[in-house]
């Protein structure tokens, strides 16, 4: 039997409150600081795109891509381990904790 699952949350492109007033490096630093404050690690760091990973007690991992510019950023699911990800009939599903982690990350980036 499948453990809990929910439709995967795919956030829209998110507008930064300081859009256009900051450099690409400042946006990058803001995303990294918010992510690290919540326990995310930076896997790849390229100008305009980050790859982040969250590891919950060594049992559950998720990786996301965060493309960004000086006005917006987006969060894209890459892969996960032990989060029951399925994509059947065009509807991706995953453990509800993933959706909570992503919403928390968005909230944290917005607060920084």
Secondary structure, DSSP 8 states (H G I E B T S, - for coil): -----EE------EE-TTTTSS-HHHHHHHHHHHHHHTTEEEEEEETTEEEEEEEETTTEEEEEEEEB-SSEE--EEEEEESS--EEETTEEEE-HHHHHHHHHHHHHHHH-
